[in-house]
Amino acid sequence: METLFVTPFVGVNDMKFGMPIDELKKILGKPDDLSNDSTLFWWGCQLRVFLDSNQCVDGIGFRNHGNLGFHVDILGISLFDTKAEDLIMQLSAKSGHTYDEDFLYDYDIPELKLHLWREYTAEELDASPSLKFFPTQGWCFEFVQILK
């Protein structure tokens, strides 16, 4: 299984912040969707790329539906295989961020320009199992976005 390495302030593997859209397409191929002039989607790998006003990479995001087919790693930590609370504690320790345990659905670590999101908490899914679509849903984050 391939691992995508998130490097804060640089990019993800060969996808670099500031990279022109044409170079990005050489790496990833034609996007599946362009929702507007600033967001490209590759649905097969649940990847979205945010563009700045110059049509260059400004942010990269991944959505985990439990079947990505690859790992996403930042600073040696697996983003979608680590419990949300543990992930925040580990990333906070590595980045100098002050950990705030009072969160439910989303969390920002400005020191890494990282945004993390989940639709439900594990407790909510335990109470309503019909909402659960994949095994790690709720206890891990479902969307991760890193910005330039």
N, CA and C atoms as a LAMMPS dump frame, in Angstrom:
ITEM: TIMESTEP
0
ITEM: NUMBER OF ATOMS
444
ITEM: BOX BOUNDS ff ff ff
-5.0000000000000000e+02 5.0000000000000000e+02
-5.0000000000000000e+02 5.0000000000000000e+02
-5.0000000000000000e+02 5.0000000000000000e+02
ITEM: ATOMS id mol type element x y z
1 1 1 N 0.845 -1.18 0
2 1 2 C 0 0 0
3 1 3 C 0.893 1.247 0
4 2 1 N 0.609 2.155 -0.88
5 2 2 C 1.407 3.384 -1.014
6 2 3 C 1.165 4.31 0.18
7 3 1 N 2.196 5.04 0.547
8 3 2 C 2.078 6.041 1.603
9 3 3 C 2.296 7.416 1.011
10 4 1 N 1.38 8.317 1.308
11 4 2 C 1.537 9.715 0.928
12 4 3 C 2.089 10.457 2.136
13 5 1 N 3.203 11.127 1.94
14 5 2 C 3.865 11.837 3.029
15 5 3 C 3.552 13.324 2.944
16 6 1 N 2.876 13.813 3.97
17 6 2 C 2.557 15.232 4.078
18 6 3 C 3.76 15.922 4.717
19 7 1 N 4.302 16.907 4.023
20 7 2 C 5.397 17.71 4.564
21 7 3 C 4.854 19.12 4.77
22 8 1 N 4.667 19.503 6.041
23 8 2 C 4.098 20.838 6.296
24 8 3 C 4.861 21.93 5.549
25 9 1 N 4.111 22.852 4.97
26 9 2 C 4.609 24.022 4.253
27 9 3 C 5.266 23.683 2.914
28 10 1 N 5.304 22.381 2.541
29 10 2 C 5.928 21.961 1.277
30 10 3 C 4.913 21.315 0.345
31 11 1 N 4.195 20.29 0.833
32 11 2 C 3.219 19.599 0.008
33 11 3 C 3.076 18.145 0.392
34 12 1 N 2.651 17.327 -0.575
35 12 2 C 2.432 15.902 -0.371
36 12 3 C 3.121 15.159 -1.51
37 13 1 N 4.121 14.34 -1.149
38 13 2 C 4.922 13.63 -2.151
39 13 3 C 5.354 14.607 -3.246
40 14 1 N 4.993 14.335 -4.523
41 14 2 C 5.421 15.201 -5.627
42 14 3 C 4.525 16.424 -5.828
43 15 1 N 3.416 16.48 -5.105
44 15 2 C 2.513 17.637 -5.203
45 15 3 C 3.038 18.724 -4.266
46 16 1 N 3.488 19.826 -4.821
47 16 2 C 4.098 20.889 -4.019
48 16 3 C 3.23 22.138 -4.024
49 17 1 N 3.221 22.827 -2.9
50 17 2 C 2.516 24.101 -2.832
51 17 3 C 3.161 25.085 -3.786
52 18 1 N 2.338 25.861 -4.478
53 18 2 C 2.831 26.815 -5.46
54 18 3 C 2.993 26.215 -6.844
55 19 1 N 2.818 24.899 -6.963
56 19 2 C 2.954 24.215 -8.254
57 19 3 C 1.823 24.645 -9.19
58 20 1 N 2.146 25.01 -10.432
59 20 2 C 1.094 25.367 -11.391
60 20 3 C 0.2 24.173 -11.706
61 21 1 N -1.035 24.452 -12.044
62 21 2 C -2.024 23.413 -12.302
63 21 3 C -1.572 22.449 -13.407
64 22 1 N -0.881 22.934 -14.419
65 22 2 C -0.427 22.06 -15.507
66 22 3 C 0.573 21.02 -15.013
67 23 1 N 1.471 21.419 -14.105
68 23 2 C 2.429 20.457 -13.532
69 23 3 C 1.7 19.431 -12.672
70 24 1 N 0.712 19.881 -11.926
71 24 2 C -0.069 18.982 -11.085
72 24 3 C -0.781 17.929 -11.933
73 25 1 N -1.343 18.347 -13.052
74 25 2 C -2.046 17.414 -13.928
75 25 3 C -1.088 16.39 -14.54
76 26 1 N 0.173 16.742 -14.73
77 26 2 C 1.157 15.775 -15.229
78 26 3 C 1.379 14.662 -14.21
79 27 1 N 1.251 14.981 -12.935
80 27 2 C 1.438 13.992 -11.87
81 27 3 C 0.173 13.168 -11.665
82 28 1 N -0.971 13.838 -11.597
83 28 2 C -2.22 13.175 -11.214
84 28 3 C -3.147 12.832 -12.367
85 29 1 N -2.889 13.395 -13.539
86 29 2 C -3.806 13.218 -14.649
87 29 3 C -4.927 14.25 -14.571
88 30 1 N -5.845 14.134 -15.483
89 30 2 C -6.968 15.079 -15.554
90 30 3 C -7.865 14.895 -14.324
91 31 1 N -8.274 15.995 -13.691
92 31 2 C -9.179 15.86 -12.538
93 31 3 C -10.552 15.348 -12.972
94 32 1 N -11.24 14.711 -12.026
95 32 2 C -12.581 14.211 -12.292
96 32 3 C -13.621 15.315 -12.262
97 33 1 N -13.307 16.383 -11.557
98 33 2 C -14.289 17.442 -11.386
99 33 3 C -13.57 18.739 -11.036
100 34 1 N -14.16 19.821 -11.482
101 34 2 C -13.697 21.15 -11.127
102 34 3 C -14.93 21.87 -10.597
103 35 1 N -15.021 21.981 -9.259
104 35 2 C -16.248 22.54 -8.683
105 35 3 C -16.366 24.036 -8.918
106 36 1 N -15.255 24.688 -9.02
107 36 2 C -15.213 26.117 -9.335
108 36 3 C -13.794 26.399 -9.804
109 37 1 N -13.426 27.635 -9.925
110 37 2 C -12.076 27.948 -10.406
111 37 3 C -10.991 27.669 -9.388
112 38 1 N -11.382 27.245 -8.178
113 38 2 C -10.357 27.109 -7.146
114 38 3 C -10.263 25.722 -6.52
115 39 1 N -11.068 24.746 -6.944
116 39 2 C -11.005 23.412 -6.345
117 39 3 C -11.091 22.334 -7.414
118 40 1 N -10.114 21.429 -7.414
119 40 2 C -10.088 20.281 -8.317
120 40 3 C -10.299 19.013 -7.509
121 41 1 N -11.008 18.031 -8.096
122 41 2 C -11.274 16.775 -7.408
123 41 3 C -10.778 15.597 -8.227
124 42 1 N -10.168 14.638 -7.531
125 42 2 C -9.847 13.336 -8.078
126 42 3 C -10.587 12.35 -7.183
127 43 1 N -11.778 11.91 -7.615
128 43 2 C -12.651 11.115 -6.753
129 43 3 C -12.083 9.748 -6.439
130 44 1 N -11.382 9.132 -7.372
131 44 2 C -10.858 7.783 -7.145
132 44 3 C -9.947 7.681 -5.944
133 45 1 N -9.186 8.725 -5.688
134 45 2 C -8.29 8.715 -4.53
135 45 3 C -8.753 9.687 -3.451
136 46 1 N -9.986 10.18 -3.589
137 46 2 C -10.572 11.082 -2.589
138 46 3 C -9.665 12.277 -2.302
139 47 1 N -9.119 12.841 -3.368
140 47 2 C -8.195 13.964 -3.262
141 47 3 C -8.859 15.222 -3.796
142 48 1 N -8.669 16.306 -3.082
143 48 2 C -9.08 17.608 -3.617
144 48 3 C -7.897 18.559 -3.466
145 49 1 N -7.734 19.385 -4.474
146 49 2 C -6.637 20.352 -4.495
147 49 3 C -7.246 21.741 -4.62
148 50 1 N -6.813 22.621 -3.755
149 50 2 C -7.293 23.998 -3.742
150 50 3 C -6.266 24.873 -4.439
151 51 1 N -6.744 25.758 -5.305
152 51 2 C -5.86 26.605 -6.1
153 51 3 C -5.946 28.055 -5.641
154 52 1 N -4.836 28.77 -5.778
155 52 2 C -4.845 30.202 -5.477
156 52 3 C -5.276 30.98 -6.722
157 53 1 N -5.242 32.282 -6.652
158 53 2 C -5.707 33.118 -7.772
159 53 3 C -4.827 32.978 -9.017
160 54 1 N -3.608 32.452 -8.873
161 54 2 C -2.717 32.218 -10.008
162 54 3 C -2.841 30.8 -10.564
163 55 1 N -3.848 30.045 -10.076
164 55 2 C -4.063 28.661 -10.497
165 55 3 C -2.88 27.762 -10.118
166 56 1 N -2.349 28.008 -8.913
167 56 2 C -1.276 27.183 -8.36
168 56 3 C -1.776 26.519 -7.075
169 57 1 N -1.169 25.392 -6.717
170 57 2 C -1.601 24.625 -5.548
171 57 3 C -1.453 25.46 -4.278
172 58 1 N -2.576 25.597 -3.564
173 58 2 C -2.617 26.372 -2.329
174 58 3 C -2.968 25.498 -1.128
175 59 1 N -3.586 24.346 -1.395
176 59 2 C -3.968 23.419 -0.335
177 59 3 C -4.265 22.056 -0.919
178 60 1 N -4.112 21.028 -0.08
179 60 2 C -4.342 19.651 -0.507
180 60 3 C -5.173 18.978 0.582
181 61 1 N -6.222 18.279 0.174
182 61 2 C -7.072 17.605 1.14
183 61 3 C -7.382 16.183 0.736
184 62 1 N -7.582 15.335 1.753
185 62 2 C -7.929 13.935 1.552
186 62 3 C -9.16 13.613 2.384
187 63 1 N -10.048 12.826 1.81
188 63 2 C -11.212 12.342 2.565
189 63 3 C -11.097 10.838 2.696
190 64 1 N -11.264 10.343 3.897
191 64 2 C -11.152 8.915 4.176
192 64 3 C -12.543 8.315 4.315
193 65 1 N -12.872 7.4 3.421
194 65 2 C -14.119 6.654 3.541
195 65 3 C -13.82 5.211 3.922
196 66 1 N -12.646 4.984 4.502
197 66 2 C -12.28 3.645 4.93
198 66 3 C -11.688 2.785 3.833
199 67 1 N -11.533 3.33 2.627
200 67 2 C -11.034 2.519 1.51
201 67 3 C -10.128 3.314 0.581
202 68 1 N -9.278 4.141 1.15
203 68 2 C -8.419 4.985 0.326
204 68 3 C -7.463 4.177 -0.547
205 69 1 N -6.954 3.062 -0.039
206 69 2 C -5.98 2.298 -0.792
207 69 3 C -4.564 2.808 -0.599
208 70 1 N -4.382 3.789 0.281
209 70 2 C -3.055 4.29 0.616
210 70 3 C -3.1 4.887 2.01
211 71 1 N -1.929 5.057 2.587
212 71 2 C -1.802 5.687 3.901
213 71 3 C -1.42 7.149 3.698
214 72 1 N -1.846 8 4.623
215 72 2 C -1.445 9.402 4.627
216 72 3 C -0.701 9.64 5.931
217 73 1 N 0.548 10.079 5.83
218 73 2 C 1.446 10.209 6.971
219 73 3 C 1.919 11.649 7.102
220 74 1 N 1.934 12.149 8.335
221 74 2 C 2.525 13.462 8.617
222 74 3 C 3.395 13.332 9.856
223 75 1 N 4.637 13.726 9.737
224 75 2 C 5.589 13.699 10.843
225 75 3 C 5.674 12.321 11.49
226 76 1 N 5.541 11.267 10.663
227 76 2 C 5.65 9.903 11.164
228 76 3 C 4.388 9.349 11.792
229 77 1 N 3.271 10.043 11.644
230 77 2 C 2.004 9.617 12.237
231 77 3 C 0.996 9.367 11.113
232 78 1 N 0.303 8.241 11.18
233 78 2 C -0.713 7.92 10.18
234 78 3 C -1.975 8.716 10.473
235 79 1 N -2.38 9.584 9.535
236 79 2 C -3.505 10.489 9.771
237 79 3 C -4.843 9.772 9.903
238 80 1 N -5.072 8.718 9.142
239 80 2 C -6.38 8.084 9.148
240 80 3 C -6.413 6.779 9.941
241 81 1 N -5.314 6.396 10.529
242 81 2 C -5.277 5.173 11.338
243 81 3 C -5.033 5.468 12.809
244 82 1 N -5.043 6.728 13.178
245 82 2 C -4.769 7.124 14.552
246 82 3 C -6.019 7.758 15.143
247 83 1 N -6.377 7.345 16.336
248 83 2 C -7.543 7.901 17.018
249 83 3 C -7.422 9.42 17.069
250 84 1 N -8.535 10.119 16.822
251 84 2 C -8.525 11.579 16.704
252 84 3 C -7.83 12.264 17.88
253 85 1 N -8.178 11.893 19.084
254 85 2 C -7.586 12.525 20.261
255 85 3 C -6.087 12.271 20.328
256 86 1 N -5.666 11.036 20.004
257 86 2 C -4.236 10.698 20.018
258 86 3 C -3.488 11.451 18.929
259 87 1 N -4.108 11.568 17.763
260 87 2 C -3.49 12.291 16.659
261 87 3 C -3.228 13.743 17.039
262 88 1 N -4.213 14.379 17.619
263 88 2 C -4.052 15.779 18.014
264 88 3 C -2.97 15.923 19.083
265 89 1 N -2.958 15.028 20.055
266 89 2 C -1.926 15.112 21.093
267 89 3 C -0.526 14.935 20.506
268 90 1 N -0.377 13.96 19.612
269 90 2 C 0.933 13.693 19.016
270 90 3 C 1.391 14.856 18.128
271 91 1 N 0.482 15.358 17.29
272 91 2 C 0.848 16.474 16.411
273 91 3 C 1.101 17.747 17.214
274 92 1 N 0.349 17.947 18.282
275 92 2 C 0.566 19.119 19.135
276 92 3 C 1.949 19.063 19.76
277 93 1 N 2.33 17.901 20.242
278 93 2 C 3.649 17.748 20.863
279 93 3 C 4.771 18.002 19.865
280 94 1 N 4.593 17.546 18.62
281 94 2 C 5.637 17.72 17.605
282 94 3 C 5.704 19.138 17.05
283 95 1 N 4.586 19.884 17.147
284 95 2 C 4.544 21.207 16.512
285 95 3 C 4.618 22.365 17.503
286 96 1 N 4.528 22.066 18.8
287 96 2 C 4.507 23.134 19.794
288 96 3 C 3.117 23.722 19.983
289 97 1 N 2.108 23.086 19.391
290 97 2 C 0.724 23.546 19.512
291 97 3 C 0.192 23.226 20.908
292 98 1 N -0.619 24.109 21.472
293 98 2 C -1.254 23.857 22.754
294 98 3 C -2.516 23.042 22.513
295 99 1 N -2.519 21.824 23.011
296 99 2 C -3.622 20.884 22.791
297 99 3 C -4.872 21.337 23.525
298 100 1 N -5.983 21.368 22.813
299 100 2 C -7.276 21.697 23.394
300 100 3 C -8.161 20.468 23.243
301 101 1 N -8.473 19.825 24.352
302 101 2 C -9.236 18.581 24.272
303 101 3 C -10.731 18.803 24.088
304 102 1 N -11.182 20.039 24.12
305 102 2 C -12.607 20.335 23.95
306 102 3 C -12.951 20.512 22.479
307 103 1 N -12.963 19.424 21.741
308 103 2 C -13.342 19.467 20.335
309 103 3 C -14.24 18.267 20.062
310 104 1 N -15.053 18.376 19.054
311 104 2 C -15.887 17.251 18.657
312 104 3 C -15.652 16.864 17.204
313 105 1 N -15.833 17.815 16.295
314 105 2 C -15.864 17.466 14.877
315 105 3 C -14.671 17.957 14.074
316 106 1 N -14.146 19.103 14.404
317 106 2 C -12.999 19.583 13.634
318 106 3 C -11.973 20.218 14.559
319 107 1 N -10.753 20.285 14.021
320 107 2 C -9.642 20.783 14.815
321 107 3 C -8.606 21.39 13.867
322 108 1 N -8.08 22.523 14.245
323 108 2 C -7.018 23.174 13.473
324 108 3 C -5.727 23.184 14.278
325 109 1 N -4.637 22.912 13.596
326 109 2 C -3.307 23.055 14.183
327 109 3 C -2.587 24.093 13.332
328 110 1 N -2.708 25.37 13.717
329 110 2 C -2.155 26.444 12.879
330 110 3 C -0.647 26.349 12.674
331 111 1 N 0.054 25.79 13.647
332 111 2 C 1.514 25.664 13.514
333 111 3 C 1.902 24.758 12.352
334 112 1 N 1 23.889 11.924
335 112 2 C 1.245 22.999 10.784
336 112 3 C 0.368 23.342 9.581
337 113 1 N -0.488 24.377 9.733
338 113 2 C -1.474 24.738 8.708
339 113 3 C -2.294 23.509 8.323
340 114 1 N -2.793 22.835 9.335
341 114 2 C -3.495 21.573 9.184
342 114 3 C -4.907 21.698 9.737
343 115 1 N -5.886 21.233 8.948
344 115 2 C -7.282 21.212 9.384
345 115 3 C -7.758 19.763 9.352
346 116 1 N -8.368 19.309 10.445
347 116 2 C -8.856 17.941 10.583
348 116 3 C -10.356 17.98 10.838
349 117 1 N -11.115 17.018 10.257
350 117 2 C -12.567 17.036 10.395
351 117 3 C -13.112 15.619 10.426
352 118 1 N -14.183 15.44 11.214
353 118 2 C -14.953 14.191 11.192
354 118 3 C -16.428 14.547 11.318
355 119 1 N -17.276 13.715 10.713
356 119 2 C -18.702 14.009 10.699
357 119 3 C -19.386 13.658 12.019
358 120 1 N -18.947 12.551 12.612
359 120 2 C -19.526 12.089 13.863
360 120 3 C -18.416 11.719 14.839
361 121 1 N -18.729 11.761 16.119
362 121 2 C -17.803 11.244 17.124
363 121 3 C -18.076 9.752 17.291
364 122 1 N -17.12 9.041 17.859
365 122 2 C -17.311 7.612 18.102
366 122 3 C -18.518 7.374 19.008
367 123 1 N -18.715 8.243 19.976
368 123 2 C -19.85 8.095 20.895
369 123 3 C -21.179 8.23 20.147
370 124 1 N -21.273 9.167 19.22
371 124 2 C -22.503 9.333 18.443
372 124 3 C -22.786 8.091 17.591
373 125 1 N -21.736 7.51 17.026
374 125 2 C -21.923 6.332 16.189
375 125 3 C -22.285 5.108 17.017
376 126 1 N -21.759 5.021 18.236
377 126 2 C -22.154 3.915 19.115
378 126 3 C -23.644 3.999 19.432
379 127 1 N -24.154 5.224 19.579
380 127 2 C -25.565 5.426 19.895
381 127 3 C -26.467 5.23 18.663
382 128 1 N -25.922 5.427 17.471
383 128 2 C -26.697 5.284 16.224
384 128 3 C -25.881 4.504 15.199
385 129 1 N -25.753 3.185 15.384
386 129 2 C -24.899 2.377 14.5
387 129 3 C -25.258 2.443 13.02
388 130 1 N -26.495 2.788 12.691
389 130 2 C -26.884 2.852 11.275
390 130 3 C -26.162 3.962 10.522
391 131 1 N -25.573 4.906 11.243
392 131 2 C -24.822 5.993 10.604
393 131 3 C -23.412 5.57 10.218
394 132 1 N -22.951 4.45 10.745
395 132 2 C -21.56 4.037 10.562
396 132 3 C -21.381 3.283 9.24
397 133 1 N -20.46 3.773 8.4
398 133 2 C -20.229 3.178 7.092
399 133 3 C -18.9 2.449 6.966
400 134 1 N -17.934 2.714 7.848
401 134 2 C -16.672 2.001 7.821
402 134 3 C -16.115 1.912 9.239
403 135 1 N -15.275 0.907 9.501
404 135 2 C -14.888 0.569 10.872
405 135 3 C -14.255 1.69 11.7
406 136 1 N -13.428 2.518 11.105
407 136 2 C -12.74 3.548 11.897
408 136 3 C -13.503 4.868 11.943
409 137 1 N -14.679 4.91 11.321
410 137 2 C -15.452 6.153 11.297
411 137 3 C -15.777 6.592 12.723
412 138 1 N -15.596 7.876 12.97
413 138 2 C -15.916 8.434 14.278
414 138 3 C -14.723 8.524 15.201
415 139 1 N -13.903 7.469 15.255
416 139 2 C -12.757 7.554 16.145
417 139 3 C -11.543 8.183 15.466
418 140 1 N -11.549 8.259 14.137
419 140 2 C -10.471 8.953 13.43
420 140 3 C -11.077 10.112 12.643
421 141 1 N -10.221 10.989 12.149
422 141 2 C -10.716 12.076 11.307
423 141 3 C -11.015 11.539 9.913
424 142 1 N -11.996 12.152 9.249
425 142 2 C -12.403 11.708 7.924
426 142 3 C -11.873 12.605 6.81
427 143 1 N -11.519 13.824 7.148
428 143 2 C -10.979 14.745 6.147
429 143 3 C -9.799 15.489 6.746
430 144 1 N -8.758 15.568 5.966
431 144 2 C -7.555 16.281 6.366
432 144 3 C -7.188 17.257 5.263
433 145 1 N -6.932 18.485 5.631
434 145 2 C -6.527 19.506 4.667
435 145 3 C -5.259 20.181 5.185
436 146 1 N -4.296 20.308 4.303
437 146 2 C -3.062 21.016 4.649
438 146 3 C -2.919 22.193 3.687
439 147 1 N -2.547 23.329 4.228
440 147 2 C -2.442 24.546 3.433
441 147 3 C -1.013 25.02 3.321
442 148 1 N -0.81 25.846 2.299
443 148 2 C 0.514 26.435 2.043
444 148 3 C 0.853 27.423 3.139
